[in-house]
């Protein structure tokens, strides 16, 4: 989860990218910008006169002899995250520095805030439950528009997505099969969100809807009990058993961790935003068209992922439907972090290095 800030969207006269240099904590000199898509139509049939997409970038774009961008990496964050999520040192410090696989002196890295999250248009801006019911298809389509029309990027070297971004990577591969040289989806499955995965999402949403303080989204103060229940489930789903047992070996330490973490999550979460971004996966299901993904795919999951448990056997079966896909299941170790292993770049960095070498155009 990340901070769901309440941003009032200014009505812009034209759809344009407005970038200015900012500095995030640490060493990364990000460029901060916004792009506004006029009259954006969602798959639900709803529309917004202006859809604001916020993004960060690192590095500079490069074009080949034909004028096409050839060094652009699109990094897609997880549910409730934002463009700053990949700047976590355990991810960025391992990947972005000199000589590292996504060295920002060589690559142009784009980190978008997805619809409903970060500083992009979202329910908490004012529409609340009247905000369009967006889904992953809408997110990917808006990302494509932002890249092409806003940032003038006509081709990607790599799409690397974690969790929700992992699922979006499969959608990208099916929707725009020639747009990226390679796909790296980490921590997801390319199937309908069902079984226990949908159950914990549904329970999270119901916790909020059943809190009388929610008032069908028209609350003046956050429905704290609903948020507490929802975040209970999210925290457990994203946890790693070995790490939890090692770090919190007593009843007192375990309970203190829960109280401390939940207080932080509740303070940072808007209930309507959570309802929307958790439910955005409701109609996700790339399985029927997996064979249309022609780009090389590096698909990595971890064995201690509660959300995408390996015992389902789904990945091993479906990887064969994509003509150029490789699936890697990272075994449980002291270095893995359950579902959050996708952020621990040191665990899978070598696989990414080899993949980039294999997919490099000669």
QUIRACOR-V362221 format. One record per backbone hydrogen bond with DSSP energy under -1.0 kcal/mol. CO is the residue of the C=O (numbers start at 1). NH is the residue of the N-H. E is the energy in kcal/mol with one decimal. If there is no record, write none. Layout:
BEGIN
co->{CO,CO}
nh->{NH,NH}
e->{E,E}
END
This chain:
BEGIN
co->{3,20,28,28,30,31,32,33,34,35,37,40,42,46,48,49,51,52,53,54,55,56,57,58,62,64,68,71,72,72,73,74,76,78,82,84,85,88,88,89,90,91,92,95,96,97,100,103,103,108,109,110,111,114,117,121,122,123,123,127,128,132,135,136,137,138,139,140,141,142,143,144,145,146,147,156,158,159,160,161,162,163,164,165,166,167,168,169,170,171,172,176,179,182,183,184,185,186,189,192,194,195,196,197,198,199,200,201,202,203,204,205,206,208,211,215,222,223,224,225,226,227,228,229,230,231,232,233,234,236,240,241,242,243,244,250,251,252,253,254,255,256,257,258,259,260,261,262,263,264,268,270,271,272,273,274,275,279,280,281,286,287,289,290,292,296,297,299,300,301,302,309,310,313,314,315,318,319,322,324,326,328,330,337,338,339,340,343,344,345,348,349,350,351,352,353,354,355}
nh->{5,32,24,30,22,57,20,55,18,53,51,48,45,42,40,39,37,121,35,113,33,111,31,109,70,67,64,108,157,158,110,160,162,81,85,87,88,91,92,93,345,95,96,102,104,100,103,106,107,73,58,75,56,117,120,116,125,126,128,130,131,134,139,140,141,142,143,144,145,146,147,148,149,151,153,181,74,184,76,186,165,167,168,169,170,171,172,173,174,175,176,179,156,159,298,161,300,163,191,194,198,199,200,201,202,203,204,205,206,207,208,209,210,211,214,218,224,227,228,229,230,231,232,233,234,235,236,237,238,239,244,245,246,247,248,254,255,256,257,258,259,260,261,262,263,264,265,266,267,268,4,274,275,276,277,278,279,282,136,284,289,290,292,293,294,183,326,328,187,330,305,312,313,317,318,319,321,322,325,297,299,301,303,340,341,342,343,345,347,349,352,353,354,355,356,357,358,359}
e->{-1.3,-2.5,-1.2,-1.7,-2.1,-1.9,-2.4,-2.5,-1.3,-3.1,-2.5,-2.1,-1.9,-2.9,-1.8,-2.6,-2.8,-2.4,-2.7,-3.2,-2.5,-3.2,-2.6,-2.7,-2.1,-2.1,-2.7,-2.6,-2.9,-1.5,-3.0,-2.4,-2.3,-2.2,-1.8,-1.7,-1.7,-2.4,-2.8,-1.2,-1.2,-1.1,-2.9,-2.4,-2.2,-2.2,-1.7,-1.9,-2.4,-2.7,-2.1,-2.7,-2.2,-2.2,-2.0,-3.1,-1.9,-1.8,-2.8,-2.6,-1.7,-1.8,-1.9,-2.6,-2.4,-2.4,-2.3,-2.4,-2.1,-2.5,-2.5,-2.7,-2.4,-2.0,-3.0,-2.3,-2.5,-3.2,-2.3,-2.9,-2.3,-2.0,-2.4,-1.6,-1.3,-1.6,-3.0,-2.3,-1.5,-2.7,-2.9,-1.7,-2.9,-1.6,-2.7,-1.6,-1.8,-2.5,-1.3,-1.1,-1.4,-2.1,-2.5,-1.4,-3.3,-2.9,-1.9,-2.2,-2.6,-2.0,-1.1,-2.5,-2.4,-1.5,-2.5,-1.9,-1.8,-2.4,-2.5,-2.2,-2.4,-2.7,-2.0,-1.7,-2.2,-2.6,-2.0,-2.6,-1.7,-1.3,-2.6,-2.5,-2.2,-2.9,-2.0,-2.2,-2.5,-2.2,-1.9,-2.0,-2.5,-2.5,-2.7,-2.9,-2.1,-1.5,-2.6,-2.9,-1.6,-1.0,-3.1,-2.3,-2.3,-2.0,-2.8,-2.4,-1.5,-2.1,-1.1,-1.5,-1.4,-1.5,-2.0,-2.0,-1.1,-2.5,-2.4,-2.7,-2.5,-2.9,-1.5,-1.5,-2.0,-1.0,-2.7,-2.3,-1.8,-1.0,-1.1,-2.6,-2.9,-2.1,-3.0,-1.6,-1.9,-1.2,-1.9,-1.9,-2.0,-1.7,-1.7,-2.4,-2.2,-2.1,-2.6,-1.9,-2.4,-1.9}
END
